[in-house]
């Protein structure tokens, strides 16, 4: 085995090793409202998962840049709400366009042909083309600090208020999401992405 001690690594190495090892990762494609209450910011984040099902919580970690919160994190802090979309193969290229580093007053949607639709429980509009989306409110914000007490990451627990599933990816009778129909896009490392590939099942032991 090739071994590295964490205290000998620089930040870029740590990022490469973690993002290349913890794969595949789903992508949270988040819409929020800027301070003007009109501009819709949208950006993808792959440090993303489910945090609980007792309360319907999602977790998303948003790295700071030069010590400053990114637009999505700041908007979540300012307004306390957003919409999280699941990226699929059909929306992958548009998602990639919205990763562009634009100023807060400019919407990343201008780089795409995406359309917006009104939300039910939050003021933030949603991306109509996404096959799964969750209207969310901020349940908890956890500022993650480094050894020098500098905040490096805005970690959010987001409470799902409303669930939306396109009819083509949801089995209403069994209440299942259909992964083959959804074709979710996963983040790997660098510029690499993946789809789910072949599915198989394993039965968990009960004893």
C-alpha positions as CSV (number, residue, x, y, z in Angstrom):
1,X,0.0,0.0,0.0
2,X,1.1,3.5,-0.8
3,X,0.9,5.6,2.4
4,X,0.5,9.3,3.1
5,X,0.2,11.1,6.5
6,X,-2.4,13.8,6.4
7,X,-0.1,16.3,8.1
8,X,2.3,16.0,5.3
9,X,-0.2,16.8,2.5
10,X,-1.1,20.1,1.1
11,X,-4.8,21.1,0.6
12,X,-4.7,20.2,-3.2
13,X,-3.4,16.7,-2.5
14,X,-6.1,16.2,0.2
15,X,-8.8,17.3,-2.3
16,X,-7.5,15.0,-5.0
17,X,-7.3,12.0,-2.8
18,X,-10.7,12.5,-1.2
19,X,-12.6,13.5,-4.3
20,X,-11.0,10.6,-6.3
21,X,-11.7,8.0,-3.6
22,X,-15.2,8.9,-2.4
23,X,-16.9,8.1,-5.6
24,X,-19.4,8.2,-7.2
25,X,-21.0,11.3,-5.7
26,X,-24.4,12.6,-6.5
27,X,-24.6,16.3,-7.5
28,X,-26.8,18.8,-5.7
29,X,-27.8,21.4,-8.2
30,X,-29.1,24.3,-6.1
31,X,-31.1,27.4,-6.9
32,X,-31.1,30.3,-4.5
33,X,-32.1,33.9,-4.6
34,X,-29.5,36.7,-4.4
35,X,-29.8,39.7,-2.1
36,X,-32.0,41.6,-4.6
37,X,-34.7,38.9,-4.2
38,X,-34.8,38.6,-8.0
39,X,-31.6,37.1,-9.4
40,X,-31.7,33.3,-9.4
41,X,-28.3,31.8,-8.7
42,X,-27.7,28.2,-9.6
43,X,-24.6,26.1,-8.9
44,X,-23.7,22.4,-8.6
45,X,-22.0,20.8,-5.5
46,X,-20.9,17.2,-5.2
47,X,-20.0,17.1,-1.5
48,X,-23.6,16.1,-1.0
49,X,-25.6,13.4,0.6
50,X,-28.6,12.4,2.8
51,X,-28.2,13.2,6.5
52,X,-31.4,11.8,8.0
53,X,-34.8,10.3,7.1
54,X,-36.4,10.9,10.6
55,X,-36.3,14.5,9.7
56,X,-35.9,14.7,5.9
57,X,-32.5,16.2,5.8
58,X,-29.9,16.6,3.1
59,X,-26.3,17.6,3.7
60,X,-24.2,19.8,1.4
61,X,-20.7,21.1,2.0
62,X,-19.8,24.3,0.2
63,X,-16.1,25.2,0.2
64,X,-15.2,28.8,0.8
65,X,-13.0,30.7,-1.7
66,X,-10.2,32.8,-0.2
67,X,-12.2,32.8,3.1
68,X,-15.4,34.1,1.5
69,X,-18.7,32.1,1.3
70,X,-19.8,31.3,-2.2
71,X,-23.0,32.8,-3.6
72,X,-25.1,29.8,-2.9
73,X,-23.9,29.5,0.7
74,X,-24.4,33.2,1.3
75,X,-27.9,33.1,-0.2
76,X,-28.9,30.2,2.0
77,X,-27.7,32.1,5.0
78,X,-29.5,35.3,4.0
79,X,-32.8,33.8,3.0
80,X,-32.8,30.3,4.6
81,X,-34.2,28.5,1.6
82,X,-33.5,27.0,-1.8
83,X,-34.3,24.2,-4.2
84,X,-32.0,21.2,-4.6
85,X,-32.2,19.3,-7.9
86,X,-30.8,15.9,-8.8
87,X,-28.7,16.1,-12.0
88,X,-29.3,13.5,-14.6
89,X,-27.7,12.7,-18.0
90,X,-30.1,15.0,-19.9
91,X,-29.2,18.0,-17.7
92,X,-25.5,17.3,-17.4
93,X,-24.3,19.9,-19.9
94,X,-26.5,22.6,-18.5
95,X,-25.3,21.8,-15.0
96,X,-21.7,22.2,-16.1
97,X,-22.4,25.6,-17.6
98,X,-23.8,26.8,-14.3
99,X,-20.5,26.0,-12.6
100,X,-19.1,29.2,-14.2
101,X,-17.7,31.7,-11.6
102,X,-20.1,34.6,-12.1
103,X,-20.7,37.7,-9.8
104,X,-23.7,37.4,-7.4
105,X,-25.9,39.8,-9.5
106,X,-25.6,37.7,-12.6
107,X,-27.6,34.5,-13.0
108,X,-25.8,31.4,-14.2
109,X,-29.1,30.4,-16.0
110,X,-28.2,33.0,-18.7
111,X,-25.6,30.5,-19.9
112,X,-28.3,27.8,-20.5
113,X,-31.7,27.2,-22.1
114,X,-33.2,26.1,-18.8
115,X,-36.6,27.3,-17.7
116,X,-37.8,28.1,-14.2
117,X,-41.0,27.0,-12.5
118,X,-42.6,28.4,-9.4
119,X,-42.1,26.6,-6.0
120,X,-44.8,25.8,-3.5
121,X,-43.1,26.3,-0.1
122,X,-40.2,28.6,-0.9
123,X,-39.8,31.8,-2.8
124,X,-36.9,30.4,-4.9
125,X,-38.0,29.1,-8.3
126,X,-37.0,25.6,-9.5
127,X,-35.4,24.2,-12.7
128,X,-38.3,22.7,-14.7
129,X,-36.1,20.3,-16.7
130,X,-34.8,18.5,-13.5
131,X,-36.6,15.2,-13.0
132,X,-36.2,15.3,-9.2
133,X,-36.2,18.3,-6.9
134,X,-36.6,19.2,-3.3
135,X,-37.7,22.5,-1.9
136,X,-35.6,23.0,1.2
137,X,-35.1,25.3,4.2
138,X,-31.9,25.7,6.2
139,X,-32.2,23.4,9.3
140,X,-28.6,23.9,10.5
141,X,-25.5,25.8,9.3
142,X,-22.2,24.4,10.6
143,X,-19.1,26.6,9.9
144,X,-16.2,24.1,9.5
145,X,-12.9,25.6,10.7
146,X,-9.3,24.6,10.1
147,X,-6.6,24.3,12.8
148,X,-6.2,28.1,12.9
149,X,-9.9,28.7,13.5
150,X,-10.5,30.0,10.0
151,X,-13.8,28.9,8.4
152,X,-13.0,26.9,5.3
153,X,-16.4,25.3,4.6
154,X,-20.1,26.1,5.0
155,X,-21.8,22.8,5.9
156,X,-25.6,22.9,5.6
157,X,-28.3,20.5,6.8
158,X,-31.2,21.3,4.6
159,X,-34.7,20.2,5.5
160,X,-36.9,19.0,2.6
161,X,-40.3,20.7,2.7
162,X,-41.6,19.4,-0.7
163,X,-40.6,16.4,-2.9
164,X,-41.1,16.5,-6.7
165,X,-40.7,13.5,-9.0
166,X,-41.2,13.4,-12.8
167,X,-43.7,10.7,-13.7
168,X,-41.1,9.0,-15.9
169,X,-38.8,8.3,-13.0
170,X,-41.4,7.4,-10.3
171,X,-43.4,4.2,-9.7
172,X,-46.5,5.5,-7.9
173,X,-47.8,2.1,-7.0
174,X,-44.6,1.0,-5.2
175,X,-43.4,4.5,-4.3
176,X,-40.0,3.8,-5.8
177,X,-37.7,6.1,-7.7
178,X,-36.6,4.3,-11.0
179,X,-32.8,4.8,-11.3
180,X,-32.7,3.3,-14.9
181,X,-35.2,5.9,-16.0
182,X,-33.6,8.8,-14.0
183,X,-30.0,8.1,-15.3
184,X,-28.5,10.2,-12.4
185,X,-25.1,11.8,-13.1
186,X,-22.3,11.2,-10.6
187,X,-19.2,13.2,-10.0
188,X,-15.8,11.5,-10.0
189,X,-12.6,13.5,-9.8
190,X,-11.1,16.1,-12.1
191,X,-13.4,16.6,-15.1
192,X,-14.8,13.0,-14.9
193,X,-18.4,12.0,-14.5
194,X,-20.2,8.7,-14.6
195,X,-23.7,7.2,-14.9
196,X,-24.9,4.4,-12.7
197,X,-24.1,1.5,-15.2
198,X,-25.3,-2.0,-14.5
199,X,-27.6,-2.5,-11.5
200,X,-27.5,-5.6,-9.2
201,X,-28.9,-6.5,-5.8
202,X,-27.6,-8.0,-2.6
203,X,-29.9,-9.1,0.3
204,X,-28.7,-7.7,3.6
205,X,-28.2,-10.3,6.4
206,X,-30.8,-10.0,9.2
207,X,-28.9,-12.1,11.8
